[in-house]
Amino acid sequence: MCTGFEIAALAAAAVGTGTAIQSANQQAKAAEETGRNLASQAGQEQDAANAQADQIRKAARRQRAAAEASFAAGGVDVGVGSAIAVDNEIARGGEFDALNAIITGGRGADSLTQEAVAYGKQARNAKMAGYGQAASSLLSAGAGAMKASGWRSNGPGFSGTQPAAPISDRSIRIS
């Protein structure tokens, strides 16, 4: 039969267990939400880099067209000599800038993605730690309740708190 102390210890264990699990779940949810936000930012950063690359390419095409128009207005054959070299240089520079924007955006997106993954791991670790703490709370309370009930010390020979059990000789002797 349980005493009031044992019941209180078990109730405290139940509350402690519930609190540990609830705290772990809240920490996990917060970490998962942060991870989702970072993953979203990573996608946005990559999209922004791609959009910037498109703008750079469009600007390069406009610049090439303006150079061709300028050469043509001056009577220069656009497809040969210096005119083609200028056109190629503008195209090369524009593509270089576009690819550089994509690479820079990709690096930022990769960094955010790695951080999002780390928050996912943090969420799993928080849950595991909470469950471990809950189990520890239950085991500790159970051990305390058992100790309080005298489970370990009641009975002959336990913990040196009582005299040893009497020994009776029940052997059969023939005289």
Backbone as ProteinMPNN parsed JSONL, in Angstrom:
{"seq_chain_A": "MCTGFEIAALAAAAVGTGTAIQSANQQAKAAEETGRNLASQAGQEQDAANAQADQIRKAARRQRAAAEASFAAGGVDVGVGSAIAVDNEIARGGEFDALNAIITGGRGADSLTQEAVAYGKQARNAKMAGYGQAASSLLSAGAGAMKASGWRSNGPGFSGTQPAAPISDRSIRIS", "coords_chain_A": {"N_chain_A": [[0.839, -1.167, 0.0], [0.513, 2.252, -0.738], [2.034, 5.066, 0.738], [1.31, 8.463, 1.744], [3.553, 9.995, 1.15], [4.82, 8.484, -0.82], [2.937, 8.567, -2.853], [2.939, 11.305, -3.363], [5.561, 11.563, -4.278], [5.471, 10.042, -6.636], [3.571, 11.512, -8.039], [4.964, 13.924, -8.342], [6.987, 12.98, -9.961], [5.545, 12.337, -12.245], [4.65, 14.867, -13.022], [7.144, 16.111, -13.419], [8.113, 14.531, -15.501], [6.232, 15.032, -17.528], [6.657, 17.789, -17.822], [9.328, 17.841, -18.7], [9.119, 16.529, -21.17], [7.336, 18.225, -22.495], [8.811, 20.605, -22.54], [10.985, 19.763, -24.101], [9.669, 19.236, -26.52], [8.779, 21.816, -27.157], [11.225, 23.17, -27.493], [12.198, 21.719, -29.64], [10.265, 22.309, -31.606], [10.712, 25.062, -31.887], [13.343, 25.07, -32.875], [12.957, 23.628, -35.244], [11.251, 25.373, -36.623], [12.936, 27.595, -36.934], [14.829, 26.396, -38.564], [13.231, 25.862, -40.859], [12.669, 28.498, -41.627], [15.241, 29.405, -42.257], [15.852, 27.714, -44.389], [13.97, 28.597, -46.207], [14.884, 31.218, -46.555], [17.281, 30.606, -47.796], [16.42, 29.6, -50.261], [15.198, 31.915, -51.241], [17.412, 33.591, -51.422], [18.909, 32.301, -53.381], [17.122, 32.507, -55.524], [17.066, 35.298, -55.798], [19.702, 35.75, -56.578], [19.728, 34.46, -59.063], [17.857, 36.056, -60.418], [19.235, 38.48, -60.403], [21.382, 37.759, -62.008], [20.032, 37.392, -64.441], [19.245, 40.038, -64.926], [21.746, 41.225, -65.245], [22.626, 39.937, -67.572], [20.701, 40.868, -69.389], [21.322, 43.584, -69.341], [23.868, 43.461, -70.438], [23.229, 42.575, -73.015], [21.815, 44.811, -73.924], [23.855, 46.695, -73.865], [25.596, 45.609, -75.745], [23.992, 45.843, -78.022], [23.784, 48.618, -78.159], [26.436, 49.267, -78.639], [26.822, 48.016, -81.138], [25.003, 49.5, -82.665], [26.199, 51.988, -82.486], [28.657, 51.532, -83.772], [27.696, 50.823, -86.322], [26.43, 53.171, -87.058], [28.634, 54.731, -87.404], [29.675, 53.717, -89.664], [31.132, 51.385, -89.509], [31.891, 47.992, -90.088], [30.099, 45.71, -88.338], [30.502, 42.979, -87.788], [33.233, 42.298, -87.904], [36.795, 42.682, -87.13], [37.744, 45.281, -84.858], [35.195, 45.884, -83.908], [33.884, 43.423, -83.539], [35.512, 42.388, -81.58], [35.039, 44.154, -79.47], [32.329, 43.615, -79.064], [32.464, 40.904, -78.318], [33.931, 41.15, -75.936], [32.181, 42.652, -74.336], [30.068, 40.808, -74.139], [31.382, 38.658, -72.88], [32.188, 39.874, -70.442], [29.661, 40.501, -69.358], [28.527, 37.942, -69.033], [30.357, 36.857, -67.25], [29.933, 38.494, -64.978], [27.274, 37.792, -64.462], [27.445, 35.037, -63.883], [29.085, 35.193, -61.66], [27.363, 36.476, -59.854], [25.464, 34.439, -59.54], [27.03, 32.422, -58.378], [27.881, 33.665, -55.992], [25.391, 34.085, -54.744], [24.61, 31.414, -54.534], [26.496, 30.433, -52.728], [25.785, 31.839, -50.421], [23.207, 30.805, -50.11], [23.822, 28.1, -49.701], [25.146, 28.253, -47.256], [23.072, 29.108, -45.565], [21.389, 26.9, -45.85], [22.933, 24.867, -44.688], [22.943, 25.815, -42.083], [20.236, 25.584, -41.533], [19.979, 22.793, -41.561], [21.513, 22.215, -39.341], [19.893, 23.283, -37.329], [17.785, 21.503, -37.535], [19.01, 19.183, -36.571], [19.484, 20.078, -34.007], [16.884, 20.225, -33.079], [16.135, 17.502, -33.031], [17.996, 16.615, -31.124], [17.158, 18.062, -28.874], [14.676, 16.896, -28.377], [15.462, 14.256, -27.765], [17.043, 14.701, -25.496], [15.108, 15.714, -23.762], [13.4, 13.498, -23.496], [15.168, 11.754, -22.304], [15.632, 13.127, -19.919], [13.071, 12.997, -18.864], [12.781, 10.227, -18.475], [14.807, 9.844, -16.61], [13.799, 11.345, -14.498], [11.521, 9.855, -13.865], [12.69, 7.386, -13.094], [14.268, 8.214, -10.933], [12.32, 9.177, -9.166], [10.889, 6.836, -8.764], [12.832, 5.239, -7.533], [13.21, 6.763, -5.225], [10.683, 6.567, -4.061], [10.563, 3.828, -3.596], [12.631, 3.535, -1.8], [11.689, 5.105, 0.27], [9.514, 3.603, 1.014], [10.694, 1.548, 2.245], [11.545, -0.631, 0.885], [14.116, -1.506, 0.194], [15.337, -1.796, 2.659], [13.724, -3.222, 4.377], [13.211, -6.287, 5.947], [14.974, -9.294, 6.757], [18.441, -9.018, 7.109], [18.953, -6.99, 5.207], [20.749, -4.208, 4.197], [21.991, -3.988, 6.621], [20.421, -3.004, 8.637], [18.737, -4.427, 10.21], [18.557, -7.279, 12.372], [20.055, -10.379, 11.421], [18.204, -12.991, 9.821], [16.706, -15.614, 11.698], [18.268, -18.777, 11.985], [17.239, -21.919, 11.346], [17.594, -25.298, 12.086], [16.753, -27.869, 10.152], [17.377, -30.342, 9.508], [17.367, -33.867, 9.039], [17.93, -36.234, 11.49], [19.255, -39.251, 12.33], [19.276, -41.246, 15.091]], "CA_chain_A": [[0.0, 0.0, 0.0], [1.33, 3.46, -0.862], [1.832, 6.122, 1.724], [1.14, 9.795, 1.162], [4.841, 10.436, 0.607], [5.058, 7.761, -2.067], [2.009, 9.111, -3.843], [3.445, 12.634, -3.72], [6.781, 11.375, -5.081], [5.069, 9.594, -7.961], [2.915, 12.653, -8.697], [6.039, 14.84, -8.729], [7.666, 12.36, -11.099], [4.674, 12.483, -13.414], [4.713, 16.276, -13.422], [8.49, 16.338, -13.95], [8.196, 13.854, -16.794], [5.429, 15.812, -18.48], [7.324, 19.067, -18.053], [10.526, 17.587, -19.504], [8.706, 16.217, -22.541], [6.758, 19.434, -23.076], [9.926, 21.523, -22.799], [11.733, 19.228, -25.245], [8.869, 19.447, -27.725], [8.792, 23.245, -27.477], [12.547, 23.481, -28.029], [12.282, 21.096, -30.956], [9.433, 23.089, -32.525], [11.395, 26.331, -32.155], [14.486, 24.793, -33.746], [12.437, 23.251, -36.564], [10.743, 26.597, -37.255], [14.108, 28.363, -37.349], [15.377, 25.68, -39.713], [12.375, 26.123, -42.023], [12.873, 29.887, -42.045], [16.55, 29.504, -42.906], [15.752, 27.048, -45.687], [13.22, 29.521, -47.063], [15.805, 32.306, -46.899], [18.254, 30.055, -48.748], [15.756, 29.586, -51.558], [15.014, 33.298, -51.676], [18.71, 34.133, -51.799], [19.267, 31.709, -54.672], [16.239, 33.127, -56.522], [17.527, 36.676, -55.993], [20.949, 35.683, -57.353], [19.361, 34.134, -60.445], [17.222, 37.25, -60.981], [20.293, 39.455, -60.633], [22.123, 37.283, -63.179], [19.214, 37.709, -65.613], [19.339, 41.488, -65.149], [23.087, 41.503, -65.768], [22.643, 39.472, -68.962], [19.895, 41.81, -70.185], [22.103, 44.823, -69.467], [24.95, 43.186, -71.39], [22.643, 42.564, -74.373], [21.528, 46.209, -74.286], [25.134, 47.35, -74.098], [26.082, 45.108, -77.036], [23.163, 46.443, -79.071], [24.156, 50.035, -78.264], [27.754, 49.328, -79.284], [26.616, 47.694, -82.552], [24.351, 50.654, -83.291], [27.192, 53.059, -82.564], [29.597, 51.17, -84.842], [26.982, 50.878, -87.592], [26.214, 54.587, -87.372], [29.928, 55.277, -87.824], [30.062, 53.079, -90.904], [32.027, 50.264, -89.248], [31.27, 46.674, -90.263], [29.953, 45.225, -86.971], [30.886, 41.584, -87.653], [34.669, 42.061, -88.116], [37.793, 43.573, -86.54], [37.588, 45.841, -83.518], [33.79, 45.852, -83.508], [33.578, 42.083, -83.006], [36.28, 42.247, -80.333], [34.294, 44.9, -78.441], [31.106, 42.857, -78.81], [32.831, 39.718, -77.548], [34.346, 41.566, -74.59], [30.962, 43.016, -73.594], [29.352, 39.556, -73.86], [32.17, 37.912, -71.895], [32.082, 40.572, -69.151], [28.302, 40.347, -68.847], [28.334, 36.565, -68.566], [31.186, 36.703, -66.051], [29.223, 39.13, -63.867], [26.065, 37.007, -64.183], [27.845, 33.805, -63.199], [29.59, 35.589, -60.345], [26.179, 36.714, -59.016], [24.874, 33.139, -59.224], [27.933, 31.729, -57.444], [27.807, 34.342, -54.691], [24.085, 33.748, -54.172], [24.631, 29.99, -54.195], [27.265, 30.262, -51.499], [24.941, 32.306, -49.315], [22.118, 29.837, -49.944], [24.4, 26.897, -49.105], [25.406, 28.538, -45.84], [21.778, 29.096, -44.876], [20.903, 25.528, -45.851], [23.689, 24.144, -43.663], [22.445, 26.273, -40.79], [18.905, 24.976, -41.365], [20.204, 21.392, -41.21], [21.992, 22.21, -37.952], [18.733, 23.482, -36.46], [17.049, 20.238, -37.538], [19.711, 18.295, -35.64], [19.244, 20.613, -32.664], [15.512, 19.83, -32.711], [16.165, 16.082, -32.642], [18.74, 16.496, -29.869], [16.319, 18.579, -27.794], [13.68, 15.868, -28.053], [16.126, 13.133, -27.101], [17.438, 15.138, -24.149], [13.885, 15.807, -22.97], [12.944, 12.154, -23.17], [16.13, 11.229, -21.327], [15.362, 13.785, -18.64], [11.804, 12.447, -18.367], [13.06, 8.879, -17.976], [15.597, 10.006, -15.389], [12.876, 11.823, -13.469], [10.704, 8.72, -13.444], [13.521, 6.422, -12.371], [14.657, 8.815, -9.654], [11.147, 9.189, -8.287], [10.59, 5.451, -8.41], [13.823, 4.815, -6.542], [12.906, 7.472, -3.977], [9.471, 5.99, -3.476], [10.896, 2.496, -3.096], [13.462, 3.704, -0.609], [10.822, 5.622, 1.328], [8.625, 2.535, 1.479], [11.495, 0.578, 2.97], [11.733, -1.816, 0.053], [15.502, -1.951, 0.22], [15.84, -2.074, 4.004], [12.836, -4.105, 5.148], [13.479, -7.709, 5.828], [16.186, -9.744, 7.429], [19.735, -8.948, 6.469], [19.11, -5.925, 4.222], [21.422, -2.939, 4.526], [22.536, -3.986, 7.968], [19.561, -2.254, 9.561], [17.998, -5.36, 11.057], [19.352, -8.483, 12.645], [19.928, -11.441, 10.437], [17.088, -13.906, 10.043], [17.11, -16.771, 12.497], [18.572, -19.984, 11.232], [16.698, -23.116, 12.015], [18.147, -26.53, 11.558], [15.659, -28.79, 9.844], [17.94, -31.567, 8.946], [16.868, -35.109, 9.659], [19.025, -36.964, 12.116], [18.888, -40.572, 12.803], [20.129, -41.533, 16.222]], "C_chain_A": [[0.892, 1.239, 0.0], [0.996, 4.45, 0.234], [1.652, 7.445, 0.998], [2.424, 10.296, 0.52], [5.107, 9.769, -0.735], [4.169, 8.289, -3.182], [2.489, 10.48, -4.305], [4.69, 12.518, -4.596], [6.425, 10.946, -6.498], [4.366, 10.709, -8.733], [3.962, 13.66, -9.17], [6.787, 14.29, -9.931], [6.839, 12.519, -12.364], [4.709, 13.914, -13.931], [6.073, 16.58, -14.051], [8.658, 15.717, -15.322], [7.443, 14.639, -17.858], [6.087, 17.125, -18.822], [8.547, 18.882, -18.944], [10.155, 17.323, -20.959], [8.138, 17.459, -23.217], [7.856, 20.436, -23.423], [10.724, 21.068, -24.009], [10.974, 19.464, -26.54], [8.852, 20.91, -28.138], [10.136, 23.659, -28.068], [12.696, 22.916, -29.439], [11.464, 21.887, -31.98], [10.103, 24.408, -32.885], [12.576, 26.119, -33.103], [14.025, 24.419, -35.155], [11.925, 24.479, -37.313], [11.901, 27.46, -37.746], [14.739, 27.712, -38.573], [14.561, 25.907, -40.974], [12.566, 27.535, -42.544], [14.205, 30.054, -42.771], [16.534, 28.839, -44.281], [15.0, 27.93, -46.679], [14.105, 30.684, -47.495], [16.834, 31.844, -47.923], [17.658, 30.05, -50.15], [15.567, 30.991, -52.112], [16.333, 33.911, -52.14], [19.151, 33.582, -53.152], [18.42, 32.321, -55.781], [16.687, 34.551, -56.831], [18.81, 36.702, -56.829], [20.655, 35.377, -58.818], [18.703, 35.335, -61.133], [18.262, 38.318, -61.29], [21.115, 39.059, -61.865], [21.348, 37.58, -64.461], [19.281, 39.194, -65.944], [20.697, 41.862, -65.739], [23.172, 41.09, -67.231], [21.852, 40.394, -69.874], [20.652, 43.121, -70.39], [23.243, 44.631, -70.464], [24.414, 43.165, -72.823], [22.331, 43.988, -74.838], [22.818, 46.952, -74.632], [25.724, 46.905, -75.445], [25.307, 45.746, -78.192], [23.525, 47.911, -79.267], [25.507, 50.18, -78.96], [27.633, 49.033, -80.773], [26.004, 48.872, -83.286], [25.344, 51.798, -83.474], [28.196, 52.783, -83.691], [28.921, 51.308, -86.207], [26.752, 52.32, -88.019], [27.5, 55.237, -87.863], [30.434, 54.619, -89.082], [31.017, 51.911, -90.72], [31.252, 48.975, -89.461], [31.275, 45.984, -88.894], [30.505, 43.818, -86.804], [32.377, 41.312, -87.791], [35.512, 43.022, -87.294], [37.49, 44.0, -85.125], [36.156, 45.745, -83.013], [33.436, 44.494, -82.909], [34.316, 41.859, -81.701], [35.562, 42.963, -79.183], [33.033, 44.136, -78.067], [31.401, 41.621, -77.954], [33.217, 40.069, -76.111], [33.134, 41.945, -73.746], [30.199, 41.746, -73.205], [30.065, 38.761, -72.773], [32.054, 38.559, -70.503], [30.702, 40.42, -68.528], [28.058, 38.954, -68.294], [29.151, 36.298, -67.303], [30.47, 37.287, -64.833], [27.979, 38.33, -63.476], [26.421, 35.735, -63.414], [28.383, 34.092, -61.803], [28.429, 35.84, -59.386], [25.541, 35.39, -58.6], [25.725, 32.401, -58.196], [27.853, 32.344, -56.057], [26.486, 34.029, -53.997], [24.017, 32.294, -53.751], [25.398, 29.727, -52.914], [26.456, 30.709, -50.281], [23.805, 31.336, -49.035], [22.631, 28.552, -49.299], [24.649, 27.085, -47.617], [24.113, 28.505, -45.031], [21.203, 27.685, -44.806], [21.62, 24.7, -44.796], [23.225, 24.541, -42.265], [21.067, 25.682, -40.505], [19.034, 23.512, -40.957], [20.658, 21.284, -39.755], [20.831, 22.418, -36.982], [17.849, 22.236, -36.431], [17.676, 19.245, -36.579], [19.491, 18.763, -34.201], [17.85, 20.22, -32.188], [15.481, 18.37, -32.262], [16.886, 15.892, -31.311], [17.916, 16.989, -28.683], [15.269, 17.551, -27.386], [14.315, 14.719, -27.29], [16.527, 13.498, -25.678], [16.219, 15.226, -23.237], [13.361, 14.445, -22.564], [13.881, 11.5, -22.152], [15.897, 11.815, -19.949], [14.069, 13.246, -18.029], [12.023, 11.055, -17.776], [13.846, 8.948, -16.671], [14.719, 10.448, -14.226], [12.012, 10.676, -12.943], [11.509, 7.718, -12.623], [13.919, 6.945, -10.993], [13.495, 8.813, -8.674], [10.784, 7.77, -7.85], [11.552, 4.93, -7.35], [13.569, 5.49, -5.195], [11.698, 6.893, -3.278], [9.76, 4.61, -2.895], [11.725, 2.59, -1.822], [12.608, 4.168, 0.568], [9.909, 4.531, 1.88], [9.382, 1.473, 2.256], [11.778, -0.668, 2.176], [13.146, -2.357, 0.175], [15.928, -2.366, 1.625], [14.919, -2.961, 4.841], [13.224, -5.556, 4.917], [14.815, -8.058, 6.442], [17.417, -9.581, 6.548], [19.93, -7.837, 5.455], [19.771, -4.71, 4.837], [21.958, -2.888, 5.934], [21.671, -3.259, 8.977], [18.785, -3.165, 10.499], [18.874, -6.582, 11.32], [19.1, -9.536, 11.576], [18.763, -12.347, 10.8], [17.581, -15.096, 10.857], [17.333, -17.976, 11.597], [17.993, -21.159, 12.012], [17.227, -24.337, 11.31], [17.014, -27.511, 11.359], [16.187, -30.075, 9.221], [17.4, -32.783, 9.695], [18.083, -35.855, 10.205], [18.493, -38.295, 12.615], [19.839, -40.908, 13.955], [20.251, -42.982, 16.52]], "O_chain_A": [[1.921, 1.26, 0.675], [-0.163, 4.641, 0.602], [1.823, 7.526, -0.219], [2.393, 10.943, -0.526], [5.565, 10.416, -1.677], [4.61, 8.437, -4.322], [2.452, 10.785, -5.497], [4.858, 13.284, -5.545], [7.017, 11.436, -7.46], [4.545, 10.836, -9.945], [3.857, 14.191, -10.276], [7.179, 15.046, -10.82], [7.378, 12.806, -13.432], [4.788, 14.143, -15.137], [6.146, 17.231, -15.093], [9.276, 16.311, -16.206], [7.957, 14.878, -18.951], [6.081, 17.542, -19.98], [8.779, 19.684, -19.849], [10.802, 17.835, -21.872], [8.428, 17.716, -24.386], [7.823, 21.046, -24.491], [11.1, 21.884, -24.851], [11.567, 19.85, -27.548], [8.904, 21.221, -29.328], [10.18, 24.415, -29.038], [13.257, 23.566, -30.321], [11.924, 22.109, -33.1], [10.074, 24.829, -34.041], [12.78, 26.905, -34.029], [14.627, 24.841, -36.141], [12.148, 24.605, -38.517], [11.85, 27.996, -38.853], [15.138, 28.402, -39.512], [15.126, 26.123, -42.046], [12.621, 27.754, -43.754], [14.288, 30.758, -43.777], [17.136, 29.348, -45.227], [15.358, 27.996, -47.855], [14.084, 31.09, -48.657], [17.214, 32.603, -48.814], [18.314, 30.45, -51.112], [15.753, 31.228, -53.305], [16.373, 34.653, -53.121], [19.704, 34.313, -53.974], [18.934, 32.622, -56.858], [16.69, 34.967, -57.99], [18.983, 37.571, -57.685], [21.263, 35.965, -59.711], [18.969, 35.598, -62.306], [18.181, 38.986, -62.32], [21.497, 39.913, -62.664], [21.943, 37.977, -65.463], [19.366, 39.567, -67.114], [20.784, 42.713, -66.624], [23.735, 41.82, -68.046], [22.271, 40.675, -70.997], [20.626, 43.699, -71.477], [23.549, 45.534, -71.243], [25.062, 43.673, -73.738], [22.554, 44.332, -75.999], [22.858, 47.74, -75.577], [26.277, 47.715, -76.188], [25.888, 46.137, -79.205], [23.569, 48.399, -80.396], [25.708, 51.09, -79.764], [28.259, 49.707, -81.591], [26.425, 49.211, -84.392], [25.329, 52.489, -84.493], [28.54, 53.678, -84.462], [29.512, 51.85, -87.141], [26.864, 52.651, -89.199], [27.461, 56.185, -88.649], [31.535, 54.936, -89.533], [31.654, 51.484, -91.683], [30.091, 48.871, -89.064], [32.344, 45.704, -88.349], [30.956, 43.497, -85.704], [32.758, 40.141, -87.793], [35.02, 44.045, -86.819], [37.043, 43.206, -84.297], [35.93, 45.545, -81.819], [32.76, 44.425, -81.882], [33.791, 41.201, -80.803], [35.487, 42.447, -78.068], [32.702, 44.02, -76.887], [30.686, 41.329, -76.995], [32.86, 39.35, -75.177], [33.067, 41.597, -72.568], [29.736, 41.623, -72.071], [29.428, 38.25, -71.853], [31.847, 37.864, -69.508], [30.579, 40.233, -67.317], [27.463, 38.791, -67.228], [28.696, 35.599, -66.398], [30.407, 36.651, -63.781], [27.667, 38.205, -62.292], [25.778, 35.399, -62.419], [28.158, 33.317, -60.873], [28.503, 35.454, -58.219], [25.125, 35.23, -57.452], [25.193, 31.821, -57.25], [27.767, 31.628, -55.06], [26.462, 33.743, -52.8], [23.427, 31.974, -52.719], [24.996, 28.892, -52.104], [26.447, 30.041, -49.247], [23.472, 31.07, -47.88], [21.957, 27.975, -48.446], [24.394, 26.186, -46.816], [24.07, 27.937, -43.94], [20.593, 27.316, -43.803], [20.989, 23.916, -44.086], [23.128, 23.699, -41.373], [20.766, 25.321, -39.367], [18.286, 23.038, -40.102], [20.243, 20.38, -39.03], [20.793, 21.792, -35.923], [17.229, 21.944, -35.409], [16.97, 18.544, -35.855], [19.333, 17.949, -33.292], [17.663, 19.914, -31.01], [14.878, 18.039, -31.241], [16.449, 15.107, -30.469], [17.969, 16.399, -27.604], [15.005, 17.359, -26.199], [13.772, 14.259, -26.285], [16.368, 12.694, -24.759], [16.291, 14.852, -22.066], [12.929, 14.252, -21.428], [13.437, 10.785, -21.254], [15.953, 11.112, -18.941], [13.983, 13.061, -16.815], [11.508, 10.744, -16.702], [13.576, 8.192, -15.738], [14.883, 9.975, -13.101], [11.801, 10.543, -11.738], [11.053, 7.258, -11.577], [13.908, 6.205, -10.009], [13.662, 8.488, -7.499], [10.415, 7.543, -6.698], [11.146, 4.269, -6.394], [13.698, 4.859, -4.146], [11.683, 6.744, -2.056], [9.259, 4.265, -1.824], [11.537, 1.815, -0.885], [12.768, 3.705, 1.697], [9.571, 4.533, 3.064], [8.772, 0.593, 2.862], [12.212, -1.672, 2.74], [13.334, -3.571, 0.251], [16.808, -3.216, 1.765], [15.315, -3.405, 5.918], [13.527, -5.966, 3.796], [15.677, -7.198, 6.619], [17.415, -9.967, 5.379], [21.013, -7.749, 4.876], [19.364, -4.25, 5.904], [22.35, -1.817, 6.397], [22.14, -2.928, 10.066], [18.23, -2.695, 11.493], [19.811, -6.868, 10.573], [18.056, -9.557, 10.925], [18.388, -12.447, 11.968], [18.726, -15.528, 10.721], [16.659, -18.152, 10.582], [18.256, -21.332, 13.202], [17.292, -24.389, 10.081], [16.384, -27.934, 12.328], [15.482, -30.777, 8.496], [17.025, -32.69, 10.864], [19.085, -36.075, 9.524], [17.431, -38.4, 13.227], [21.059, -40.856, 13.799], [20.949, -43.362, 17.46]]}, "name": "protein", "num_of_chains": 1, "seq": "MCTGFEIAALAAAAVGTGTAIQSANQQAKAAEETGRNLASQAGQEQDAANAQADQIRKAARRQRAAAEASFAAGGVDVGVGSAIAVDNEIARGGEFDALNAIITGGRGADSLTQEAVAYGKQARNAKMAGYGQAASSLLSAGAGAMKASGWRSNGPGFSGTQPAAPISDRSIRIS"}
